[in-house]
Amino acid sequence: MSEPSDIFTDSYLVQPEYLRFTTKLNDVLHDILKHGFGEAVIRISIQKENKRTIVIESGKSYQYTVNLSEMQK
């Protein structure tokens, strides 16, 4: 009998969306600083139910939908 899959216990999959966004933003900024040049655009739009859609564009686009309750002060 095979062991159960760990796909649902992968820490990346169970992280709050805000944490995933801040981690990716940090990675993008780190890459730009490491290479000595680069460009990134961040777009934020208001959604229903206290949510924000955040898009990071830096070569690729990364989209996150963050509930305001996830954000720490």
PQR file with spaces between the fields and no chain letter, atoms N, CA, C, O and H, PARSE charges and radii, in Angstrom:
ATOM       1  N    MET     1       0.838   -1.180    0.000 -0.4000 1.5000
ATOM       2  CA   MET     1       0.000    0.000    0.000 -0.0000 2.0000
ATOM       3  C    MET     1       0.889    1.252    0.000  0.5500 1.7000
ATOM       4  O    MET     1       1.863    1.322    0.749 -0.5500 1.4000
ATOM       5  N    SER     2       0.561    2.208   -0.816 -0.4000 1.5000
ATOM       6  CA   SER     2       1.387    3.414   -0.916 -0.0000 2.0000
ATOM       7  C    SER     2       1.026    4.405    0.183  0.5500 1.7000
ATOM       8  O    SER     2      -0.073    4.387    0.736 -0.5500 1.4000
ATOM       9  H    SER     2      -0.230    2.151   -1.425  0.4000 1.0000
ATOM      10  N    GLU     3       1.981    5.259    0.473 -0.4000 1.5000
ATOM      11  CA   GLU     3       1.786    6.303    1.480 -0.0000 2.0000
ATOM      12  C    GLU     3       0.890    7.404    0.921  0.5500 1.7000
ATOM      13  O    GLU     3       0.874    7.625   -0.290 -0.5500 1.4000
ATOM      14  H    GLU     3       2.874    5.274    0.023  0.4000 1.0000
ATOM      15  N    PRO     4       0.139    8.102    1.785 -0.5600 1.5000
ATOM      16  CA   PRO     4      -0.685    9.211    1.300  0.2800 2.0000
ATOM      17  C    PRO     4       0.187   10.331    0.746  0.5500 1.7000
ATOM      18  O    PRO     4       1.314   10.536    1.195 -0.5500 1.4000
ATOM      19  N    SER     5      -0.337   11.036   -0.214 -0.4000 1.5000
ATOM      20  CA   SER     5       0.393   12.136   -0.840 -0.0000 2.0000
ATOM      21  C    SER     5       0.560   13.291    0.130  0.5500 1.7000
ATOM      22  O    SER     5      -0.331   13.577    0.930 -0.5500 1.4000
ATOM      23  H    SER     5      -1.253   10.870   -0.579  0.4000 1.0000
ATOM      24  N    ASP     6       1.713   13.955    0.054 -0.4000 1.5000
ATOM      25  CA   ASP     6       1.975   15.130    0.882 -0.0000 2.0000
ATOM      26  C    ASP     6       1.592   16.424    0.179  0.5500 1.7000
ATOM      27  O    ASP     6       1.915   17.509    0.664 -0.5500 1.4000
ATOM      28  H    ASP     6       2.436   13.723   -0.595  0.4000 1.0000
ATOM      29  N    ILE     7       0.908   16.325   -0.958 -0.4000 1.5000
ATOM      30  CA   ILE     7       0.603   17.534   -1.735 -0.0000 2.0000
ATOM      31  C    ILE     7      -0.191   18.554   -0.918  0.5500 1.7000
ATOM      32  O    ILE     7      -0.008   19.758   -1.100 -0.5500 1.4000
ATOM      33  H    ILE     7       0.645   15.444   -1.352  0.4000 1.0000
ATOM      34  N    PHE     8      -1.065   18.097   -0.025 -0.4000 1.5000
ATOM      35  CA   PHE     8      -1.878   19.044    0.731 -0.0000 2.0000
ATOM      36  C    PHE     8      -1.196   19.520    2.001  0.5500 1.7000
ATOM      37  O    PHE     8      -1.725   20.386    2.697 -0.5500 1.4000
ATOM      38  H    PHE     8      -1.214   17.119    0.122  0.4000 1.0000
ATOM      39  N    THR     9      -0.048   18.978    2.310 -0.4000 1.5000
ATOM      40  CA   THR     9       0.689   19.440    3.480 -0.0000 2.0000
ATOM      41  C    THR     9       1.886   20.285    3.077  0.5500 1.7000
ATOM      42  O    THR     9       2.637   20.744    3.938 -0.5500 1.4000
ATOM      43  H    THR     9       0.383   18.275    1.744  0.4000 1.0000
ATOM      44  N    ASP    10       2.074   20.496    1.779 -0.4000 1.5000
ATOM      45  CA   ASP    10       3.165   21.336    1.300 -0.0000 2.0000
ATOM      46  C    ASP    10       2.952   22.747    1.846  0.5500 1.7000
ATOM      47  O    ASP    10       1.891   23.336    1.641 -0.5500 1.4000
ATOM      48  H    ASP    10       1.464   20.123    1.080  0.4000 1.0000
ATOM      49  N    SER    11       3.950   23.288    2.535 -0.4000 1.5000
ATOM      50  CA   SER    11       3.791   24.588    3.200 -0.0000 2.0000
ATOM      51  C    SER    11       3.437   25.698    2.222  0.5500 1.7000
ATOM      52  O    SER    11       2.730   26.635    2.592 -0.5500 1.4000
ATOM      53  H    SER    11       4.812   22.808    2.701  0.4000 1.0000
ATOM      54  N    TYR    12       3.915   25.615    0.975 -0.4000 1.5000
ATOM      55  CA   TYR    12       3.595   26.663    0.007 -0.0000 2.0000
ATOM      56  C    TYR    12       2.100   26.677   -0.305  0.5500 1.7000
ATOM      57  O    TYR    12       1.519   27.745   -0.500 -0.5500 1.4000
ATOM      58  H    TYR    12       4.490   24.854    0.675  0.4000 1.0000
ATOM      59  N    LEU    13       1.485   25.518   -0.353 -0.4000 1.5000
ATOM      60  CA   LEU    13       0.075   25.434   -0.716 -0.0000 2.0000
ATOM      61  C    LEU    13      -0.848   25.898    0.402  0.5500 1.7000
ATOM      62  O    LEU    13      -1.954   26.363    0.131 -0.5500 1.4000
ATOM      63  H    LEU    13       1.958   24.651   -0.194  0.4000 1.0000
ATOM      64  N    VAL    14      -0.417   25.780    1.649 -0.4000 1.5000
ATOM      65  CA   VAL    14      -1.287   26.144    2.759 -0.0000 2.0000
ATOM      66  C    VAL    14      -0.973   27.521    3.345  0.5500 1.7000
ATOM      67  O    VAL    14      -1.602   27.933    4.320 -0.5500 1.4000
ATOM      68  H    VAL    14       0.482   25.402    1.870  0.4000 1.0000
ATOM      69  N    GLN    15      -0.023   28.224    2.770 -0.4000 1.5000
ATOM      70  CA   GLN    15       0.304   29.560    3.247 -0.0000 2.0000
ATOM      71  C    GLN    15      -0.822   30.528    2.880  0.5500 1.7000
ATOM      72  O    GLN    15      -1.449   30.392    1.829 -0.5500 1.4000
ATOM      73  H    GLN    15       0.488   27.889    1.978  0.4000 1.0000
ATOM      74  N    PRO    16      -1.071   31.509    3.758 -0.5600 1.5000
ATOM      75  CA   PRO    16      -2.020   32.556    3.383  0.2800 2.0000
ATOM      76  C    PRO    16      -1.535   33.281    2.124  0.5500 1.7000
ATOM      77  O    PRO    16      -0.332   33.401    1.889 -0.5500 1.4000
ATOM      78  N    GLU    17      -2.464   33.747    1.343 -0.4000 1.5000
ATOM      79  CA   GLU    17      -2.129   34.409    0.081 -0.0000 2.0000
ATOM      80  C    GLU    17      -1.244   35.634    0.302  0.5500 1.7000
ATOM      81  O    GLU    17      -0.354   35.902   -0.505 -0.5500 1.4000
ATOM      82  H    GLU    17      -3.441   33.649    1.534  0.4000 1.0000
ATOM      83  N    TYR    18      -1.477   36.383    1.385 -0.4000 1.5000
ATOM      84  CA   TYR    18      -0.653   37.565    1.666 -0.0000 2.0000
ATOM      85  C    TYR    18       0.806   37.175    1.886  0.5500 1.7000
ATOM      86  O    TYR    18       1.707   37.877    1.428 -0.5500 1.4000
ATOM      87  H    TYR    18      -2.201   36.165    2.040  0.4000 1.0000
ATOM      88  N    LEU    19       1.047   36.073    2.576 -0.4000 1.5000
ATOM      89  CA   LEU    19       2.415   35.604    2.792 -0.0000 2.0000
ATOM      90  C    LEU    19       3.046   35.165    1.478  0.5500 1.7000
ATOM      91  O    LEU    19       4.227   35.426    1.247 -0.5500 1.4000
ATOM      92  H    LEU    19       0.315   35.502    2.948  0.4000 1.0000
ATOM      93  N    ARG    20       2.288   34.507    0.622 -0.4000 1.5000
ATOM      94  CA   ARG    20       2.806   34.116   -0.688 -0.0000 2.0000
ATOM      95  C    ARG    20       3.167   35.357   -1.506  0.5500 1.7000
ATOM      96  O    ARG    20       4.197   35.380   -2.180 -0.5500 1.4000
ATOM      97  H    ARG    20       1.329   34.295    0.810  0.4000 1.0000
ATOM      98  N    PHE    21       2.311   36.399   -1.447 -0.4000 1.5000
ATOM      99  CA   PHE    21       2.579   37.646   -2.168 -0.0000 2.0000
ATOM     100  C    PHE    21       3.863   38.312   -1.662  0.5500 1.7000
ATOM     101  O    PHE    21       4.721   38.688   -2.460 -0.5500 1.4000
ATOM     102  H    PHE    21       1.474   36.381   -0.900  0.4000 1.0000
ATOM     103  N    THR    22       3.996   38.457   -0.347 -0.4000 1.5000
ATOM     104  CA   THR    22       5.177   39.143    0.188 -0.0000 2.0000
ATOM     105  C    THR    22       6.457   38.353   -0.076  0.5500 1.7000
ATOM     106  O    THR    22       7.517   38.943   -0.289 -0.5500 1.4000
ATOM     107  H    THR    22       3.299   38.152    0.301  0.4000 1.0000
ATOM     108  N    THR    23       6.365   37.037   -0.063 -0.4000 1.5000
ATOM     109  CA   THR    23       7.527   36.209   -0.383 -0.0000 2.0000
ATOM     110  C    THR    23       7.951   36.404   -1.831  0.5500 1.7000
ATOM     111  O    THR    23       9.140   36.560   -2.108 -0.5500 1.4000
ATOM     112  H    THR    23       5.504   36.559    0.110  0.4000 1.0000
ATOM     113  N    LYS    24       6.996   36.398   -2.760 -0.4000 1.5000
ATOM     114  CA   LYS    24       7.315   36.593   -4.181 -0.0000 2.0000
ATOM     115  C    LYS    24       7.859   37.996   -4.413  0.5500 1.7000
ATOM     116  O    LYS    24       8.812   38.164   -5.174 -0.5500 1.4000
ATOM     117  H    LYS    24       6.030   36.271   -2.534  0.4000 1.0000
ATOM     118  N    LEU    25       7.277   39.006   -3.775 -0.4000 1.5000
ATOM     119  CA   LEU    25       7.764   40.377   -3.926 -0.0000 2.0000
ATOM     120  C    LEU    25       9.207   40.476   -3.461  0.5500 1.7000
ATOM     121  O    LEU    25      10.028   41.114   -4.120 -0.5500 1.4000
ATOM     122  H    LEU    25       6.502   38.870   -3.157  0.4000 1.0000
ATOM     123  N    ASN    26       9.523   39.855   -2.339 -0.4000 1.5000
ATOM     124  CA   ASN    26      10.892   39.836   -1.837 -0.0000 2.0000
ATOM     125  C    ASN    26      11.833   39.149   -2.831  0.5500 1.7000
ATOM     126  O    ASN    26      12.943   39.623   -3.071 -0.5500 1.4000
ATOM     127  H    ASN    26       8.856   39.337   -1.803  0.4000 1.0000
ATOM     128  N    ASP    27      11.385   38.034   -3.403 -0.4000 1.5000
ATOM     129  CA   ASP    27      12.200   37.317   -4.398 -0.0000 2.0000
ATOM     130  C    ASP    27      12.464   38.172   -5.635  0.5500 1.7000
ATOM     131  O    ASP    27      13.582   38.200   -6.148 -0.5500 1.4000
ATOM     132  H    ASP    27      10.484   37.649   -3.208  0.4000 1.0000
ATOM     133  N    VAL    28      11.434   38.865   -6.108 -0.4000 1.5000
ATOM     134  CA   VAL    28      11.582   39.722   -7.294 -0.0000 2.0000
ATOM     135  C    VAL    28      12.572   40.851   -7.008  0.5500 1.7000
ATOM     136  O    VAL    28      13.457   41.123   -7.819 -0.5500 1.4000
ATOM     137  H    VAL    28      10.525   38.842   -5.691  0.4000 1.0000
ATOM     138  N    LEU    29      12.422   41.504   -5.860 -0.4000 1.5000
ATOM     139  CA   LEU    29      13.338   42.596   -5.511 -0.0000 2.0000
ATOM     140  C    LEU    29      14.763   42.085   -5.337  0.5500 1.7000
ATOM     141  O    LEU    29      15.715   42.742   -5.756 -0.5500 1.4000
ATOM     142  H    LEU    29      11.703   41.283   -5.201  0.4000 1.0000
ATOM     143  N    HIS    30      14.908   40.932   -4.728 -0.4000 1.5000
ATOM     144  CA   HIS    30      16.236   40.338   -4.546 -0.0000 2.0000
ATOM     145  C    HIS    30      16.893   40.073   -5.900  0.5500 1.7000
ATOM     146  O    HIS    30      18.073   40.372   -6.084 -0.5500 1.4000
ATOM     147  H    HIS    30      14.134   40.398   -4.388  0.4000 1.0000
ATOM     148  N    ASP    31      16.143   39.517   -6.843 -0.4000 1.5000
ATOM     149  CA   ASP    31      16.683   39.236   -8.176 -0.0000 2.0000
ATOM     150  C    ASP    31      17.105   40.516   -8.900  0.5500 1.7000
ATOM     151  O    ASP    31      18.154   40.551   -9.543 -0.5500 1.4000
ATOM     152  H    ASP    31      15.184   39.274   -6.694  0.4000 1.0000
ATOM     153  N    ILE    32      16.291   41.561   -8.794 -0.4000 1.5000
ATOM     154  CA   ILE    32      16.628   42.834   -9.439 -0.0000 2.0000
ATOM     155  C    ILE    32      17.918   43.402   -8.839  0.5500 1.7000
ATOM     156  O    ILE    32      18.802   43.850   -9.569 -0.5500 1.4000
ATOM     157  H    ILE    32      15.439   41.532   -8.271  0.4000 1.0000
ATOM     158  N    LEU    33      18.020   43.381   -7.517 -0.4000 1.5000
ATOM     159  CA   LEU    33      19.223   43.908   -6.864 -0.0000 2.0000
ATOM     160  C    LEU    33      20.444   43.057   -7.180  0.5500 1.7000
ATOM     161  O    LEU    33      21.540   43.588   -7.358 -0.5500 1.4000
ATOM     162  H    LEU    33      17.302   43.018   -6.923  0.4000 1.0000
ATOM     163  N    LYS    34      20.267   41.749   -7.250 -0.4000 1.5000
ATOM     164  CA   LYS    34      21.381   40.846   -7.544 -0.0000 2.0000
ATOM     165  C    LYS    34      21.930   41.092   -8.946  0.5500 1.7000
ATOM     166  O    LYS    34      23.144   41.094   -9.150 -0.5500 1.4000
ATOM     167  H    LYS    34      19.377   41.317   -7.105  0.4000 1.0000
ATOM     168  N    HIS    35      21.034   41.300   -9.911 -0.4000 1.5000
ATOM     169  CA   HIS    35      21.464   41.525  -11.291 -0.0000 2.0000
ATOM     170  C    HIS    35      21.927   42.962  -11.530  0.5500 1.7000
ATOM     171  O    HIS    35      22.610   43.238  -12.516 -0.5500 1.4000
ATOM     172  H    HIS    35      20.047   41.298   -9.745  0.4000 1.0000
ATOM     173  N    GLY    36      21.561   43.867  -10.640 -0.4000 1.5000
ATOM     174  CA   GLY    36      21.991   45.251  -10.766 -0.0000 2.0000
ATOM     175  C    GLY    36      21.081   46.108  -11.633  0.5500 1.7000
ATOM     176  O    GLY    36      21.308   47.309  -11.775 -0.5500 1.4000
ATOM     177  H    GLY    36      21.006   43.643   -9.839  0.4000 1.0000
ATOM     178  N    PHE    37      20.064   45.504  -12.206 -0.4000 1.5000
ATOM     179  CA   PHE    37      19.101   46.256  -13.008 -0.0000 2.0000
ATOM     180  C    PHE    37      17.826   45.432  -13.097  0.5500 1.7000
ATOM     181  O    PHE    37      17.823   44.233  -12.819 -0.5500 1.4000
ATOM     182  H    PHE    37      19.880   44.528  -12.091  0.4000 1.0000
ATOM     183  N    GLY    38      16.754   46.088  -13.486 -0.4000 1.5000
ATOM     184  CA   GLY    38      15.500   45.377  -13.653 -0.0000 2.0000
ATOM     185  C    GLY    38      14.328   46.314  -13.457  0.5500 1.7000
ATOM     186  O    GLY    38      14.488   47.490  -13.131 -0.5500 1.4000
ATOM     187  H    GLY    38      16.756   47.062  -13.712  0.4000 1.0000
ATOM     188  N    GLU    39      13.173   45.773  -13.661 -0.4000 1.5000
ATOM     189  CA   GLU    39      11.960   46.564  -13.559 -0.0000 2.0000
ATOM     190  C    GLU    39      10.840   45.678  -13.056  0.5500 1.7000
ATOM     191  O    GLU    39      10.729   44.515  -13.446 -0.5500 1.4000
ATOM     192  H    GLU    39      13.043   44.818  -13.926  0.4000 1.0000
ATOM     193  N    ALA    40      10.017   46.230  -12.194 -0.4000 1.5000
ATOM     194  CA   ALA    40       8.849   45.516  -11.689 -0.0000 2.0000
ATOM     195  C    ALA    40       7.698   46.506  -11.548  0.5500 1.7000
ATOM     196  O    ALA    40       7.899   47.669  -11.198 -0.5500 1.4000
ATOM     197  H    ALA    40      10.107   47.174  -11.877  0.4000 1.0000
ATOM     198  N    VAL    41       6.513   46.033  -11.820 -0.4000 1.5000
ATOM     199  CA   VAL    41       5.306   46.844  -11.681 -0.0000 2.0000
ATOM     200  C    VAL    41       4.363   46.092  -10.745  0.5500 1.7000
ATOM     201  O    VAL    41       4.182   44.881  -10.870 -0.5500 1.4000
ATOM     202  H    VAL    41       6.350   45.088  -12.104  0.4000 1.0000
ATOM     203  N    ILE    42       3.767   46.824   -9.809 -0.4000 1.5000
ATOM     204  CA   ILE    42       2.782   46.234   -8.911 -0.0000 2.0000
ATOM     205  C    ILE    42       1.466   46.959   -9.143  0.5500 1.7000
ATOM     206  O    ILE    42       1.396   48.186   -9.073 -0.5500 1.4000
ATOM     207  H    ILE    42       3.914   47.808   -9.708  0.4000 1.0000
ATOM     208  N    ARG    43       0.418   46.177   -9.423 -0.4000 1.5000
ATOM     209  CA   ARG    43      -0.921   46.734   -9.626 -0.0000 2.0000
ATOM     210  C    ARG    43      -1.840   46.158   -8.560  0.5500 1.7000
ATOM     211  O    ARG    43      -1.840   44.954   -8.304 -0.5500 1.4000
ATOM     212  H    ARG    43       0.475   45.180   -9.480  0.4000 1.0000
ATOM     213  N    ILE    44      -2.623   47.035   -7.944 -0.4000 1.5000
ATOM     214  CA   ILE    44      -3.558   46.605   -6.906 -0.0000 2.0000
ATOM     215  C    ILE    44      -4.944   47.119   -7.272  0.5500 1.7000
ATOM     216  O    ILE    44      -5.117   48.292   -7.604 -0.5500 1.4000
ATOM     217  H    ILE    44      -2.623   48.013   -8.152  0.4000 1.0000
ATOM     218  N    SER    45      -5.927   46.227   -7.208 -0.4000 1.5000
ATOM     219  CA   SER    45      -7.303   46.637   -7.468 -0.0000 2.0000
ATOM     220  C    SER    45      -8.213   46.134   -6.352  0.5500 1.7000
ATOM     221  O    SER    45      -7.955   45.094   -5.745 -0.5500 1.4000
ATOM     222  H    SER    45      -5.787   45.274   -6.938  0.4000 1.0000
ATOM     223  N    ILE    46      -9.268   46.877   -6.093 -0.4000 1.5000
ATOM     224  CA   ILE    46     -10.208   46.559   -5.030 -0.0000 2.0000
ATOM     225  C    ILE    46     -11.234   45.558   -5.561  0.5500 1.7000
ATOM     226  O    ILE    46     -11.773   45.719   -6.656 -0.5500 1.4000
ATOM     227  H    ILE    46      -9.478   47.722   -6.586  0.4000 1.0000
ATOM     228  N    GLN    47     -11.489   44.523   -4.764 -0.4000 1.5000
ATOM     229  CA   GLN    47     -12.490   43.514   -5.093 -0.0000 2.0000
ATOM     230  C    GLN    47     -13.579   43.525   -4.020  0.5500 1.7000
ATOM     231  O    GLN    47     -13.514   44.297   -3.063 -0.5500 1.4000
ATOM     232  H    GLN    47     -11.051   44.391   -3.875  0.4000 1.0000
ATOM     233  N    LYS    48     -14.560   42.673   -4.189 -0.4000 1.5000
ATOM     234  CA   LYS    48     -15.639   42.561   -3.202 -0.0000 2.0000
ATOM     235  C    LYS    48     -15.121   41.904   -1.926  0.5500 1.7000
ATOM     236  O    LYS    48     -14.073   41.257   -1.922 -0.5500 1.4000
ATOM     237  H    LYS    48     -14.613   42.046   -4.967  0.4000 1.0000
ATOM     238  N    GLU    49     -15.876   42.083   -0.849 -0.4000 1.5000
ATOM     239  CA   GLU    49     -15.641   41.400    0.423 -0.0000 2.0000
ATOM     240  C    GLU    49     -14.262   41.675    1.019  0.5500 1.7000
ATOM     241  O    GLU    49     -13.594   40.755    1.492 -0.5500 1.4000
ATOM     242  H    GLU    49     -16.727   42.608   -0.853  0.4000 1.0000
ATOM     243  N    ASN    50     -13.837   42.927    0.998 -0.4000 1.5000
ATOM     244  CA   ASN    50     -12.557   43.334    1.598 -0.0000 2.0000
ATOM     245  C    ASN    50     -11.361   42.593    1.021  0.5500 1.7000
ATOM     246  O    ASN    50     -10.435   42.251    1.756 -0.5500 1.4000
ATOM     247  H    ASN    50     -14.379   43.675    0.614  0.4000 1.0000
ATOM     248  N    LYS    51     -11.368   42.345   -0.264 -0.4000 1.5000
ATOM     249  CA   LYS    51     -10.255   41.666   -0.911 -0.0000 2.0000
ATOM     250  C    LYS    51      -9.558   42.618   -1.877  0.5500 1.7000
ATOM     251  O    LYS    51     -10.158   43.564   -2.386 -0.5500 1.4000
ATOM     252  H    LYS    51     -12.120   42.623   -0.861  0.4000 1.0000
ATOM     253  N    ARG    52      -8.291   42.347   -2.114 -0.4000 1.5000
ATOM     254  CA   ARG    52      -7.494   43.103   -3.074 -0.0000 2.0000
ATOM     255  C    ARG    52      -6.842   42.120   -4.027  0.5500 1.7000
ATOM     256  O    ARG    52      -6.333   41.079   -3.612 -0.5500 1.4000
ATOM     257  H    ARG    52      -7.803   41.578   -1.700  0.4000 1.0000
ATOM     258  N    THR    53      -6.863   42.459   -5.305 -0.4000 1.5000
ATOM     259  CA   THR    53      -6.121   41.679   -6.283 -0.0000 2.0000
ATOM     260  C    THR    53      -4.809   42.409   -6.520  0.5500 1.7000
ATOM     261  O    THR    53      -4.797   43.594   -6.852 -0.5500 1.4000
ATOM     262  H    THR    53      -7.277   43.305   -5.642  0.4000 1.0000
ATOM     263  N    ILE    54      -3.709   41.692   -6.347 -0.4000 1.5000
ATOM     264  CA   ILE    54      -2.377   42.265   -6.503 -0.0000 2.0000
ATOM     265  C    ILE    54      -1.669   41.513   -7.619  0.5500 1.7000
ATOM     266  O    ILE    54      -1.616   40.283   -7.619 -0.5500 1.4000
ATOM     267  H    ILE    54      -3.719   40.729   -6.078  0.4000 1.0000
ATOM     268  N    VAL    55      -1.128   42.264   -8.569 -0.4000 1.5000
ATOM     269  CA   VAL    55      -0.386   41.657   -9.670 -0.0000 2.0000
ATOM     270  C    VAL    55       1.027   42.221   -9.651  0.5500 1.7000
ATOM     271  O    VAL    55       1.224   43.436   -9.632 -0.5500 1.4000
ATOM     272  H    VAL    55      -1.172   43.263   -8.569  0.4000 1.0000
ATOM     273  N    ILE    56       2.012   41.319   -9.655 -0.4000 1.5000
ATOM     274  CA   ILE    56       3.422   41.702   -9.780 -0.0000 2.0000
ATOM     275  C    ILE    56       3.843   41.335  -11.192  0.5500 1.7000
ATOM     276  O    ILE    56       3.720   40.178  -11.595 -0.5500 1.4000
ATOM     277  H    ILE    56       1.852   40.332   -9.670  0.4000 1.0000
ATOM     278  N    GLU    57       4.339   42.306  -11.948 -0.4000 1.5000
ATOM     279  CA   GLU    57       4.832   42.055  -13.296 -0.0000 2.0000
ATOM     280  C    GLU    57       6.330   42.327  -13.319  0.5500 1.7000
ATOM     281  O    GLU    57       6.782   43.451  -13.103 -0.5500 1.4000
ATOM     282  H    GLU    57       4.439   43.246  -11.621  0.4000 1.0000
ATOM     283  N    SER    58       7.078   41.276  -13.583 -0.4000 1.5000
ATOM     284  CA   SER    58       8.530   41.386  -13.669 -0.0000 2.0000
ATOM     285  C    SER    58       9.020   40.232  -14.536  0.5500 1.7000
ATOM     286  O    SER    58       9.470   39.206  -14.026 -0.5500 1.4000
ATOM     287  H    SER    58       6.710   40.363  -13.758  0.4000 1.0000
ATOM     288  N    GLY    59       8.930   40.408  -15.827 -0.4000 1.5000
ATOM     289  CA   GLY    59       9.232   39.306  -16.740 -0.0000 2.0000
ATOM     290  C    GLY    59       8.028   38.393  -16.861  0.5500 1.7000
ATOM     291  O    GLY    59       7.509   38.179  -17.956 -0.5500 1.4000
ATOM     292  H    GLY    59       8.565   41.241  -16.242  0.4000 1.0000
ATOM     293  N    LYS    60       7.589   37.861  -15.746 -0.4000 1.5000
ATOM     294  CA   LYS    60       6.364   37.074  -15.650 -0.0000 2.0000
ATOM     295  C    LYS    60       5.358   37.870  -14.830  0.5500 1.7000
ATOM     296  O    LYS    60       5.714   38.845  -14.168 -0.5500 1.4000
ATOM     297  H    LYS    60       8.010   38.035  -14.856  0.4000 1.0000
ATOM     298  N    SER    61       4.115   37.451  -14.879 -0.4000 1.5000
ATOM     299  CA   SER    61       3.090   38.065  -14.029 -0.0000 2.0000
ATOM     300  C    SER    61       2.667   37.084  -12.947  0.5500 1.7000
ATOM     301  O    SER    61       2.474   35.896  -13.205 -0.5500 1.4000
ATOM     302  H    SER    61       3.826   36.659  -15.416  0.4000 1.0000
ATOM     303  N    TYR    62       2.529   37.595  -11.749 -0.4000 1.5000
ATOM     304  CA   TYR    62       2.089   36.798  -10.607 -0.0000 2.0000
ATOM     305  C    TYR    62       0.887   37.503   -9.998  0.5500 1.7000
ATOM     306  O    TYR    62       0.967   38.686   -9.665 -0.5500 1.4000
ATOM     307  H    TYR    62       2.686   38.560  -11.540  0.4000 1.0000
ATOM     308  N    GLN    63      -0.223   36.794   -9.850 -0.4000 1.5000
ATOM     309  CA   GLN    63      -1.451   37.402   -9.330 -0.0000 2.0000
ATOM     310  C    GLN    63      -1.850   36.761   -8.013  0.5500 1.7000
ATOM     311  O    GLN    63      -1.799   35.541   -7.852 -0.5500 1.4000
ATOM     312  H    GLN    63      -0.288   35.833  -10.120  0.4000 1.0000
ATOM     313  N    TYR    64      -2.250   37.612   -7.072 -0.4000 1.5000
ATOM     314  CA   TYR    64      -2.672   37.165   -5.749 -0.0000 2.0000
ATOM     315  C    TYR    64      -3.964   37.880   -5.379  0.5500 1.7000
ATOM     316  O    TYR    64      -4.138   39.056   -5.701 -0.5500 1.4000
ATOM     317  H    TYR    64      -2.292   38.602   -7.202  0.4000 1.0000
ATOM     318  N    THR    65      -4.859   37.187   -4.712 -0.4000 1.5000
ATOM     319  CA   THR    65      -6.061   37.799   -4.166 -0.0000 2.0000
ATOM     320  C    THR    65      -5.950   37.706   -2.655  0.5500 1.7000
ATOM     321  O    THR    65      -5.967   36.618   -2.079 -0.5500 1.4000
ATOM     322  H    THR    65      -4.718   36.233   -4.450  0.4000 1.0000
ATOM     323  N    VAL    66      -5.837   38.866   -2.026 -0.4000 1.5000
ATOM     324  CA   VAL    66      -5.555   38.936   -0.596 -0.0000 2.0000
ATOM     325  C    VAL    66      -6.764   39.504    0.131  0.5500 1.7000
ATOM     326  O    VAL    66      -7.314   40.533   -0.263 -0.5500 1.4000
ATOM     327  H    VAL    66      -5.823   39.750   -2.494  0.4000 1.0000
ATOM     328  N    ASN    67      -7.171   38.824    1.193 -0.4000 1.5000
ATOM     329  CA   ASN    67      -8.215   39.340    2.060 -0.0000 2.0000
ATOM     330  C    ASN    67      -7.547   40.290    3.055  0.5500 1.7000
ATOM     331  O    ASN    67      -6.481   39.981    3.588 -0.5500 1.4000
ATOM     332  H    ASN    67      -6.725   37.988    1.513  0.4000 1.0000
ATOM     333  N    LEU    68      -8.160   41.426    3.301 -0.4000 1.5000
ATOM     334  CA   LEU    68      -7.549   42.407    4.206 -0.0000 2.0000
ATOM     335  C    LEU    68      -7.334   41.844    5.608  0.5500 1.7000
ATOM     336  O    LEU    68      -6.448   42.303    6.330 -0.5500 1.4000
ATOM     337  H    LEU    68      -9.025   41.677    2.868  0.4000 1.0000
ATOM     338  N    SER    69      -8.134   40.859    5.997 -0.4000 1.5000
ATOM     339  CA   SER    69      -7.971   40.275    7.337 -0.0000 2.0000
ATOM     340  C    SER    69      -6.657   39.489    7.454  0.5500 1.7000
ATOM     341  O    SER    69      -6.191   39.243    8.566 -0.5500 1.4000
ATOM     342  H    SER    69      -8.853   40.486    5.411  0.4000 1.0000
ATOM     343  N    GLU    70      -6.053   39.090    6.322 -0.4000 1.5000
ATOM     344  CA   GLU    70      -4.769   38.378    6.344 -0.0000 2.0000
ATOM     345  C    GLU    70      -3.596   39.305    6.643  0.5500 1.7000
ATOM     346  O    GLU    70      -2.545   38.869    7.113 -0.5500 1.4000
ATOM     347  H    GLU    70      -6.431   39.290    5.418  0.4000 1.0000
ATOM     348  N    MET    71      -3.796   40.590    6.363 -0.4000 1.5000
ATOM     349  CA   MET    71      -2.690   41.535    6.495 -0.0000 2.0000
ATOM     350  C    MET    71      -2.532   41.931    7.956  0.5500 1.7000
ATOM     351  O    MET    71      -3.511   42.197    8.654 -0.5500 1.4000
ATOM     352  H    MET    71      -4.650   40.944    5.981  0.4000 1.0000
ATOM     353  N    GLN    72      -1.266   41.964    8.409 -0.4000 1.5000
ATOM     354  CA   GLN    72      -0.974   42.393    9.763 -0.0000 2.0000
ATOM     355  C    GLN    72      -0.664   43.874    9.754  0.5500 1.7000
ATOM     356  O    GLN    72      -0.144   44.404    8.772 -0.5500 1.4000
ATOM     357  H    GLN    72      -0.471   41.748    7.842  0.4000 1.0000
ATOM     358  N    LYS    73      -0.977   44.524   10.825 -0.4000 1.5000
ATOM     359  CA   LYS    73      -0.681   45.969   10.924 -0.0000 2.0000
ATOM     360  C    LYS    73       0.775   46.186   11.215  0.5500 1.7000
ATOM     361  O    LYS    73       1.217   47.329   11.334 -0.5500 1.4000
ATOM     362  H    LYS    73      -1.400   44.094   11.623  0.4000 1.0000
